[in-house]
Amino acid sequence: MNSTERKVLRRIRHLASVLLLFLFFAFLYSRSWKHALFLEPLYEIKTDRNVVVLTFDDGPSEGRTLPLLDLLEKHNVKGTFFMLGQQIEEYPDIARQVVERGHLVGNHSYDHPRMYLKSPQFIRGQIERTDSLIISLGQPDVHYFRPPFSAKFILLPLVLNSMDKYLVTGTYDPPAEYLTPYNGAVVAGEIVQNIRPGSIIYLHDGKSSDVEEFLKSVELTIRKLKERGYEFVRVDGGS
């Protein structure tokens, strides 16, 4: 190997090291709900009012979504439902009721894949397929997308920006919601202790755990936050 070839090889190694370092720090930066490359996430509502946002992921589901809608109607609360396209296909009538009852539907992908190392074509396909299903429910447009697993590394924000969509994360995701058995009082307690005006709260109406305890967590959250003077709005500010 002559000197010119050695210089080229050193330059390639240097560029590869710089690229790997960039990707490493970009990955760490993107792990925060507050940050993403190329597109600022909507992780809270900018407001001076005592309002919070209830969001529900992974639905609609047969056992949870309808009783949840009844509960929200009972308390005159509007929420935001980040739906999966495959769930809309399975339960179109339930999904349509979400729209008809005045809630906002956001896009949560078609079948909940991790968006790491996916091509722009794959990402766009997941979004467009689900957008079409949401629009078929009677909602005229879809501006909000929440990534599965909150994974938003590099290409996803670029694609969303090109599609003129908001990248929605959140402010608080109660750890107790992922425990078994599901304890509604504990979930609600975690939420109430960790929110502030403008908070976007993660919940899930697509999980298969105890429906009664899930509904209990939502009702207790609503009651306790209303006692503290909070109101509930959709992620677009509608109520």
Summary of the structure (lengths in Angstrom):
residues: 239
radius of gyration: 20.4
end to end distance: 70.3
largest distance: 79.2
contacts: 779
relative contact order: 0.19
helix: 47%
strand: 13%
